[in-house]
Amino acid sequence: MDRFTALNVFRHVAELKSFAEAGRRMGLSPPAVSKNIGELETHLGVRLINRTTRRVALTEAGGLYLDHVIRVLDGLEEAERALGPLQDAPSGVLRVAAPMTVTLTRLSAALPGFLSQYPDLALDLHLDDRRVDIVRDGYDIAIRGSDHLEDSSLIARKLASMPHVLCAAPAYFEAQGRPEAPEDLGRHNCIQFSLSGHPGTWEFRKGDRQMRISVDGRYKVTSSLAVRDALRAGFGLSLIPRPYVQEDLEKGLLETALDDWSTVETHLYAIYPSRRFVVPKLRVFLDFLIEEFNQGHLPAD
């Protein structure tokens, strides 16, 4: 038995007091109407309708049941109508989780302009470099940085790639010397971004050679902006995404080392639960993210 169809048939029969008229309204044959009512009564274990060749009347149980059925069906119809605006235009609250540094350096200045385009849309933005569970925590979308995206049932749309660079302030290199090979990092004060998947191990590649170097230092921190501040102060050296320090490198506030070695890349992804039924508020935000990252210096591939 299709419960939803049976409830609609019962309501039509009860309100129209006619099996034939209910069938015409719903596009069902008389036997189909009778079958739905019979199956519903069997399911409930009570008689809902007394019918003769000339009259249709609700039983006491049928009258009581009809009141509840009307509320349920009307509630479902109202719920579907409530979804209409969300399906037609960007509206409602968009809950987003994003890394703090990426957002502050690349997106936050553009967000007011994005919201001004959609007056019926509100943004609830949660900034945290820690990884969140977007399904459990109720987020519509998350921006996630990783050098390796694990298998997941979530949909991942690549936004950009951020190469890393080993750098420090000129004063640090003058005082401590410049590393000539990855092995030299063992004697340096290495500032570590502790939310990295491997904060104590830095990877370097040159041709066929690949090295994983254990590093240590006096400062571990959960913010890449804090790492940058420590670099500017000449406190140590670090492996950091180039876009975060590009301006400092151009101004000479920081300098690179081991330029003949390549390092890891952090890939940025937009993560959301399903490719089906992508509502307008999510679709326009995805378009916004793609446009913003394509305008900058973070290649998508």
N, C-alpha and C positions, 0 to 999 in steps of 0.2 A: 504493500500500500504506500502510495505517495502521500504522506501525512499532510503536506501543505495543500495539495490539490483537494484532498478529502475535506479538509477544513473549509476551504473556499466553496466547495460544492454544498456542504452542510449549511453554510451561511446563506448562500443564494436560495436554496430550497426553503429555508426557514423564513427568510424575509419576503420571498415572492410567493410562498405557499403553493408552489407548483414545481413538480419535477420537470415537466416539459419546458416551462419558461426558464428555469435555471439552466437546463441543457442548452437552450437557444442562446442565452446570454453568454455562456462560457464556451460555446462551440463544441459541446459534447452530445453524444447520442443519449436517448433515455436509458438504455441499458447501462451505459457508462455511469450515468448519474446514480442509478440504483445500486450499481456495484460499489461505488465510492461510499455511499451511505451505509450499505451493508457491512463493508469492511471496517468502517469507523465504529459502528455499533459493536461488531465482534471484538474489535480491539479494546473498546471501553468496557464491554460486558454489560451494557445497558441499552435499552431501546430509547432512541432519541426522537423518533418521529412516528406518529400514528398516521397511516395513509389508507384511504379507501379509493375507490374509483372516482369519488366526487369531492373528497376533502383531504387536506394535508394539515396536520396540527402537531405541535410540539408536545412531547410528554413533559412531565415535571422535570425529569433529569435533562431533557433536551433544552428546556428554557434556561435552566441554571447553566448548562454547558455553553449555550449560545452567548450569554453575557461575557464569559471569559474568552471565547473564541473571537468575538468582535474586538475586545481590547487587544488581544494578541495580534490579530491581522492589521488593525489600525496602527498599532505600535510599529509593526514591521514596515508598513507603508510610510509612516512618518520618518523612520530611520533611513529609509532609502531616499526620501526627499531631502533629508539633512545632508546626505552625501553629495547631492547635486552640485552645490557650489565648489566643493573640493575637486570634483571631476571636470568642471567646466573652466575654471580659472584658478590661478595660484591664490590660495587663501588658507586661513587657519594658521596653526603654529608649526613651524619647521624646527625640529630639534636636531642640532648638529654637534658632533664631538670632533675636535680638531687639535693637533699639536699646537702648543702655545707659540713657539718660535716661528713656525711657518706662517701662522695666522697673523702675528704681529708684523712680520717683515714683508708679507706678500698680499694679504687679503683684507686686513681690518680697515685700511683706508678706503677700500672700494665698497665695503659692505653697506654704508649708508646710501650710496648711489644705487646699489642693487635694490635695497628695500624701497627706495623712493619710486621705483618703477611699478611696484606691486603694493598698493595701499591696503589691500585686504590680507597681506601676509605679515606674520610676526616671526621673528627669529629668536630662538633660544639656543645660544651658542655656549658650549662647555669647552673651555680651554684646559687641556691637560696633556702633557707629553706621554703619560701612561696610556696603555692600550685599554680600551673599554669594550665591553660586550654590548654591541648596539641593540641586539634583540632583547636581552635580559633587562637592559637599562632604558629601553624605550626610545632609542634614537632613530631618526629617519635615515641618517647618513653619517658616516664618519670619514675624515681624512686621515690616512694612515701612512706612515713612513716605514719602509723596511728595505733591507738589502736582499731579503728572500721572503716572498709572500707564501705563507703556508696554505695547504689545500683547505678549502672551506666551501660550504654551501652558499656563502654570501657571494654577491656579484661584485667584482673588482674592476673599476675603470681606471686605467693608468693615466695620471695627470702630468707627471714630469719625472725627470731624473736629476739627482744632485750629486755630482762628483765631489769627493773629499780632497782636502789638501792639508799637508803637514806644514804648520806655520808657527811663527812666534814673532815677538817684537824685536827690532834690531838690537835693542839694549840687552835682551836675553842672549842673543847669539854672540854679542861682543863679550859678555861675561862668562858664558858657559861653552862657547864654541858651537859650530854648526855640524850636525850629524852628516857623515859622509856615506853611511850605509845604514840599512835598517837595524843592524846589530848594535849600532852606537846608541840607540834609544834607551838601552838599559842604564846608562849613566845620566839620563836627563830626567828632569821633573816633568812628568807627563800629566797634563790636566785631562781628566776623563769625564766624558758624559755618561753618567752611571745608568741611564735608561737604555743605552745601546744594548743590543743583544750580546755584545762581546766587549764590554768596556775595558777589560784588562788585556785584550789581545787585539793587536792591529795587524792588518794584512797589507802586504806589498807584492807587486808583480813587476817583473821585467823580462820580456820575452817568455821563455819557457820556465823561468824561475818564479816560484811563489813562496813567500815567507810569511809565517805567522809569528809575530814578535810579542812576547809578554812585556807589558809596560807597567810602571807604577809611578806614583807621585803623591804629593801631600794634599791634593785637592780633587775630590770627586763631587760632581754636582748634577742635579736633574734638569738643568736648563742650559741649552746651547748658547743663549744670550749671556749667561753667567760665565760660561767658558770663554766667550769672546772678550768679556770685560777683563778676565784674568790674563788673557793673551795681551791685550792692550797695555796692561800694567807691567808686562815683562816678567810675570811670575813663573811662566813655564812655556812649554810648547804643547800643541794638540793637533789631533786629526779631526777636522771639522768640515762640514759641507761648505764648499766654496762660496755659494751665494750669500752666506751669512757674513763672510769677511771680504767679499769682493771689493767693496768701497775702501776698506782699510788697506788692502793690498795695493789698490790704485794710488792711494795717497801716501804710501810708504810707511804707514803706521805698523804694518805687519809685513813680514817677508816669508817666502816659502823655502822649504828644504826638501831634499831628495826628489827633485823635479824629474829625474830620469827614471823614477819608479812610479807606477800607477797604483791607485788605492781603490777602496770600495766605493760603490755608489749607493746612495739611498734613493729608492724609488717611492714616489708619492702616488697613492691610490685613493680614489673615492670608493668607499665600501658601503653597499646598501643591501637590504634583505632579498629583493626579488626583482627580476627583469619584467615580470608580469604586473600589470596594473600600476605602473609608475604614475603617481598622481602629479598634477601640474606643478605643485609647489616644489616637488623633488626634481622634476624635469628642468624647470627654469634655473634651479640652483646648480644642477650639473652643468648646464650650458654656461652659467656664470663662471664656475670653476675652470672649465676647459678654456674659456676665453681669457681669463686672467693669467693662467699659467702659460698660455701660448703667447701672450704679449710680452712676457719677461724673458729671462735668460735661462730658463729651465726647460730644456728640450723634453718633449714627451717620449721620444724614442732615443 
